[in-house]
C-alpha cells in the first residue's frame, strides 16, 4: 500500500487507540459490581471474619460529619526534614498533612521547586488519615501530643522518628510512631494501643487517603493519564477504581484478604499503604464530601486485655513510580505504572531503554539508540514495505492511463487496477501489512515514554531541559512535520486529485497533536521518520527508481 494510504491508516489507528483509552476510563463497566457503602466495612467484634460495621463502628458520616472531613481541621504543625522529604504533621489526627518530595521538582510556571505530593490546602486536597474505629477511640479528628516540635535527619543518621500520643482517660492510649529512612520514600507507621480500662478492648485500625478528584497540574494535553485509587490482592490482581465509579455508587474492590495494598495514583507518582503479607485487611472506598473521596483499608487489632498493649505496623510509600523499586516493596506495586493494555510489550521495552541509559547517561540519547535498535529489528518488515511502495511507483504511469481510460467508472477502474496488480505480481497491501505488525510496538513505546518518571525533568540537549514536557520552541515537532512531508514526496501520488490534496495536508493534521506531546515521545518519532526516509531512499535507489517522482 502506498505511503498516502499508510499515513491516514496510522492516524486512524493511533487516534482510535487514544480515543478508546479515554473512553474506557470514562465508561468501561466494572465486573462483579457491589454497591458502595456509605460507611467503610469493618470487622465484627465477636469474630475475626470481616463484616459490615455496626453504627458504632463507623468512620464516615454517622460518626464524623462531612464538614469535619471537608474542612480538614488544623492544629499545631510538626515538621520533619530528611534527604528526600519535607513533611508536615498535624496534632489534629497525628497525621501527615503535607509532603514535599525534595528530589522531584515541579514543572511549568513554578518549575524548580520541590513537588507537593500531599497537601491539605489548595485546589487539590490530598492527605493520609489513620485512627481507630469504635466509640470515642482516637481517630483522625482527635487531638494528639507530639514527641518533638520538629525533627531533622542529620548527616550522621540513617533514620529519624517522631511520635504522637492521644489519650482517652480510663480507656485507651494510642501512640503513632513514624520512622523515616535515609534515601527511602517509605515511611513506617507503628500504632501502639494501650488498654487503660478494666475491660478487654477490641477495635480495628484504619489507614486511608483523602483526595480531591482533579488531576495534578502539568499533565500532558491530548493524552489520558489516570488519577485515582487502585487496589491489589493476589486473588483480584490490580484494580483501578475511578472517582466517577465511586460517584455512580457501583464498583468492584477486593473486599477481604490477608494480602495486598491500596494506593492513590497520579501521573508519575503513587502513594500506597503496604501491610505485611498474612495480615488480615479489608478494603473500602467512598465519597465523603464535595469532590472529596477516601480509599483505604481496615486492619483488625488483636483483643487487648486490661492493662495490655497491641501494635499494628503499616508502611506508607509516597514517591515516584520507579518500577524496580516498587516491585521490591510489594507484589504488583509496579503495576501502578500505567503502560496500558500492552504492558507485556512495554515492560521489556522500558527495561532495554533503562539499560541503554545506564551506558550513555542521557535519556534523550537512550531514546535515539532504542529507536535505532527497534528499526534494525523491524528492518526486514520495513524493507518489504518500501520495496512494495517502490514497485507501486513504477506502476504510476499505467495507473494514470487506466484512470484516463475509464474516467468516472469507479467499478471498472478498480477491476482494471486489480488486474494490473495480478499481472505485475504486486500486492497492494504489501506496503501496509508490515506497518500494522509494528503498531503494537509503537503503542507500547508511546506509553513507556509517556509514563516513565525517569524522563521527568530529564534534559536532552540545548533547549530541551525536560523530556516529559513539550518542546518549548516546537523545534522537534516542526522537524517531524518536515520529515512527514519528505516521506509523502517520496511516495507515489494518488491518482485521485481530491485525495492528492487531502494527502498534502495530512502531515499537518497528524503533526498538530505532537506539538503538545512530551519531547521524548516526539524525539522518538523524529528519529524513526529520519531512519525511515533513509531506508526508503536506499531501497528505492537499489530498485532503480531513485530519480522518479
N, C-alpha and C positions, 0 to 999 in steps of 0.2 A: 504494500500500500504506500502511495506517495506521502511525502512529508506533509503536504497540505491537508491530508486526511488524518495523519498521526497526531498533529498538533491539536485539532479540536477534540480528538479522542482522549488525549491526555488531559486536556482542560476539563472535559466532561467527567472523566473518571476521578480526577483529583478533586474537582468541585463537589461531585456527588459524594465522595468519601467524607469531605468536611461537613457537608450538609447532613449526611446520615449520622455522623458522630454527634453533631449538635442536636439532632432530632432525638437520638437515643437518650441523651442526658435530660431532655425536656419531657419525653413522652413514654419512654420504654416502660412497660408494666413490670412489676416485680412478681416473682413467683412465691407461692406459699405465703400469701399476704395474711397479716394479722392486724387487728385494729390497734391503733396507737392508744396506749393507756394515758390517762391524764396524770397518773402517778407512776413512778418507776416501780418495777417489780422488785419484791423484797424476798425475805427468807422467813418461813414460818417459825414462830418462837419454839414450837414443840418438836420440830423436825428439821433435819438437815436438808430436806428437799425444798428448793425454792418454790414459792407460791406467790400469788397476788397478795400484796400487803393489806393489812387492816388499815382503817383510817388513822390509827395511832402511829403507824409506821410509814409515814409519807414524807417526802422532801420536796413536794411540789405545792400546788396552790392551797390545799387544805391546811398545811402547816406553815408554809412560808408564802406570804402574799406576793402577787406578781409585781407590786410596786417595789418590794424589797429586792426582788431579783433584777428588775429593770433598772433601778436607781444605782445599784452597785454601791451600797453604803460604804463610806470610807472612815478609817480611824487613823491611828499613827502608822507611819511607814518605816520599814526596816530595810536598809539597802545592803546588798551583797555584791561584791565585785570579784570576779575571777578572771582568768586569762581569756575566756570565751563568752562570759556572761556579765551583764549588769542587771541585777534582779531587784525588784521591789516587792516586799511582802507587806500585807496589811494586818494590823492587830484585830480587825474585824474578820473573823474566819481563820486567821492564821494562814492565809492562802497567798499564792503567788499571783500578783495582780499586774505586774509589768515585767517584761523580759526583753532586753536588748541583746542581739547577737553581735558581739564586738567585731567578729571577723567576717561578717556578712553585711556589706554596705548597701545602702539604698541606691536606687537609680532614679532617673528623671530629674525633676526640678531640685529636689533635695539630695542629689547624688553625693555620696561620700560619707554619709552619716551612718552610724550603726543602725541596723534594721530592728524595728519593734515587731517582735512576734506576738507577745501578749501585751495588751494594753486595756485598761478599764475606762479610758476616756477617748473621745474622738468619734469618728463616724462608724467604726467597726469594733465594738467591744469584743474582747476575746481574752478570757481568763480561765484559770483552773479553780475548782471548788471541791472541797472534801469535808467530811464530817461523819457523824454517827446518826443512825436512824432510830427514832423512838422517843416518846415522851419529851422531856426537856433536856435531852442529851445534847452536848455541844455539836453544832453544825457550822456551815459556812457563814452564818449570820451572828454567831456567838462572839463574845469578846475574849481575846487571848492576850497573855502577857509574854512578851519576847524575852529570850535569854540575854540578848545583846541589842544595842541600838543600831549597830552596823557591823559588818564583817568583811574582811578582805583576804583573798588568797595571797599570802606572802610568797616571795620568790623561793624561799626555802621550804615551803609547804607543798604537799601533794594533794591535800584535801582541806576543806573548811566546812564547819557545821554550825547550825543555829537551831534553836527550839522555840516553840510557842506552847504555852500551857493555859488550859481553861479548866475551871473547877466548878462543879455543882455540889455545894455543901451536903455532906452525908449521903452522897450518891455516887459521883464519879469524878475522876481527874483524868484529863486527856492531854498528852504531850505529843506534839507533832515535831519531829526532828528531820531537817533537810540537810543532806550532805552533797556537796559539790566536789568534783574531782578534776584535777588539772587536765586540760586538753580534751575533756569529755563534755558532750551535750546531754549526758544522762544525769538526772537529779534523783537521788534516792530519798523517798519519804517513808519514814518509820513512824507509825502511830501507836503509841503505848497507852493502854487503858487500865487505870487503877479503879477497882471497885471499892468505894468508900462506904457503901451501905451494909446492911445486915442481912440482905437477901441476895441470892445469886443474880447476876446480871447477864442478860442475853441481848445482844444487839448486832447490828450489821454496820459496816463502814461503806461509804460510797466515794467514788472518785469520778469527777465529771469535768467536761469542758462546757463553758458557756460562751456562745459566739453569735454575732450577727451574721446574716446570710450573704453580705456583699463580698465579692472577690477583692483581694488586696489591690491597691493601686499599682499600675505598671504592667498589668497583664497584657500580652501582645494582642493587637487588634486582628480581627478576621479569623481568629482561631479560638477553639473552645477548650479551656482548661478547667479541671474540676476543683471546686471548693466545697467542702462539706465533710460530714462524718464518714467513717469506714470502720468495719468490724472484721475480725478474723478469728476462726476456730479451725481445728483440724477437720471437723465434720463439714462445716458450711463453706470453708475456704474464705477467700477475700470477697467482701460485700460492701458496696458503696450504698449510702442512704442519703439522698439529696435532701436539702431543706424543703424543696417542693413536695417530695414524697411525704415528709413529716406533716406539711400543711394539709395534704389530702387525707391524712388520718389513716393511711394504709401503707404498710411497708413490711419488709422482711428483715428481721435481725436474728442473730444466732440464738438468743434466749439463754439457756443454762448450759454451762460447760465447766470443765476443770482445766481448760487451756484457752489461749487466745488473748486478744488485746482489742482496745478501742482507740481510734485515732481521729484527729481532726486534720484534714489535708487542705493545703492551698498550694498554688504553683511554686515549686522548688522547695517547700518546707512542710514539715509534718510534726505534730506533737502526738504522743501516744502513751497511755497507761499500760504498763507491761508487768502484770502479776506473774509470779513464777509458775511454772508448769505444775499441775497437780492441785493447785489452789482452786476451790470451788468459787464460781463467779456467775453473775447474771448481768446481761447487757440490757440497756434501755436507751431510748431517745424520745424527746418530746419538745413541744413548743411551750415556752413559759411566759412570753410577753410579745410585745410588738416588735417583730423581726428579731427575736431572741430565742435561741434554741440551745438545748443541752443534749449531750450524748455522753454516756458513761457506763460504769459497771458497779455492781454491789458485791461485796465480799463478806460472807458471814464471819462473825467473831466467835471463837470458842467460848462457851459459857464460863463466866468468871465468878469464882466463889467469893464470898465476903472477904475483903482484905487482899484478894488476889489480883494478879496482873496478866494481861494478854497483849500481844503486839501483832500488828499487821504491817508488812513491808511491801511497798509497791513502788517500783522505779517509774520515773517520768522522763521520756525522751522529748526534747524540744530543740529542733535544729534542722539543718539541711538534709535533703533526700539524697544521701550518698549511699549508693546501693550496697557495696560490700560491708560497710559499717552497719547499715540497717539489718542486713542478713545475719550478721553476727550477734545482734542484740536479741532477736526473737524470730521464730519461724514465720515466714511470709511477710515480714515487715517491709522488705524491699519492694513488695507489690504496690506500695503506696506511690511509687514512681510510675506514673501512668503512661506506659508505652503503647496503649491502645490494644486493639484486638490481635495485633501481630507481635505480641510480646515475645513469643518463641523465636521470632526472627530478630527483633530489635535488641534483645538482650545480648546475643553474641556480637552484633554489630557494635554495640557500645563497648563491649569487652575489648574488641580489636581497636576501636578508637582510643580507649584509655591506654592500651598497651603502646600504641604509636606515640601518644602524648608523653608517656614515660621516657621515650627515647629522645624526642625533639623538644619537649618542654614548652610547646606553644600549641594551643588548641586550634588556632587557625591553620597552622602548618599540618597538624594532625588531620584536620578535615580534608585538606588538599590531598594528602597522601592516601587517606582512606578512599577518597573518590577515585584516585588513580587505580588503587587496588581493586575496587569494585568494577571499574571499567575494564581492567585486564581479565577479571573473572568472567565477565559477560562479553568479552571480545568476540568469541565465535558467533554468538547470537546477534550482536550488533553488526558484525561483518556481513552476516546473511541478510540482515535488514537493508544495509546500504547497497549491497550487490543487487538486491531486488529493486531498490529505487533507481540504481544506475541503469538497469535493464529497462525500467519503465521510461526513463528519459529517452532511450533510443526509439521508443515507440511513439514519441510525441508527434512527429510529422504524420505518421499513419493515422493516429487518433484524430488529428486535426482534419485530415481528408475525410475520415468517416463522418465527422460532425457536419462538414460541408455537404456530404452526400445525402445524409438522412435528415438534416435540418432539425425540425422540432419534433420529429417522431422518436420519442424517448425509448419506446419499447424496441423498435428496430435498431436504434443506436446501441442500446445495451446488449442486444443479442449479437450485433456485429463486433462489439468490443470483446465480449466473452469468447467469440470465435477467434479473434485475433490473439487473445491470451493463450488459447489452446495451441494455435499454430506456432506461436513463438515460444511455447513452453514456459510461460511466466505465470506465477501465482500472484494474483493481485493483492492477496493478504500477506504475501511474503515479507513485506516491509513492516507490517503491523504486529504480527503474532510474536516475533521476538521481543518487541517492546512490552507487550502485555505480560509476558513471563517475568519481566523485570519490575513490573509495577509494585508487587508486594514488598520488594526490597526498597524501592523509592519511598513508599509509605512508611515503612519501618524506620528508615533513616530520618524521615521527616519528624517522627515522634521522638527519636533519640536526640536530635539537635534542638527540638523544642523543649524537652523535659529535663535534659541533663543540667543539674545545678552547677556542675563543674564549669559550664560555659558562662555562668553568670559573672559579670564583671571581668571576664577573661579578655585581655587585649589581644589583638592580632598584629597589625602594622599601622603606622601613621595615624590616620583619623579614626580608626576603629578601635575603641577602648573597651567595648563590651559586646561580645559575640552573641549575647542573648537579647540585645536591643537592636532596633532598626538602625541601618546605616544613617548617621546624622546628615550626610551630604548626598545620599541616594546615589553614590557612585557605583556600588555593586549592582543595584537594580538597573541602572542605565546600561552598564556593560552587559548584563544579562539580556536586556531588551535588544541591544545591538546584535548580540550573538544569535538571538532567535530570528532576527531579520536576515542575517547571513545564512542561517540554516534554510530559511524559506527560499532565498535566492538560489541556493544550491539544489533545490528540489524541483521536480517537473511542475510546470504551471498547469492548473486545471483548465480543461477545455471550455468550461462554462465561464463567461465573463463576469457574471454576478458572483460566482463562487471565488473567482480570482480576486475580486475587490474585497470580499469578506476576508479572505486569507491575508490580504495586505495589512488589515488592521488587527488580525488575530494576535500577533505578538504583543501589541499594546494592551489588548484586552486581558491577555494572560499575565502580563507583567505587572499590571496595576496593583494586584494584591501583594506582590513581592516588595513593593515599596514600603510596606508596613510589617513585613516579616522580619524575624531576627536575622542579624547579619550573618550568623553562622550557617543558617539554612540557605540564604541567598548565595553565600560563598560556594556551597556545595553545587548549586545549580549552575553558577558561572563556570566553575571548573569542569563540570560534566558537559556543559554545552561546548566549551572550547575543545575538549577532547573529542567530542562527537564531530565537530566541524573538521578537525584534523583527520580523524578516521574516515569520514565521508569523502573528503577531498582526495585522500590517498587511494581509497578503493575505486573511486570514480576515475582517477588518473590511470590506475592499473588496468581498468577496463577500456581504456582508450576513449574516454568521454570527458576528459578534463576540460576541454575548451567549449563544450556545448552548454548552452543555457536552457 
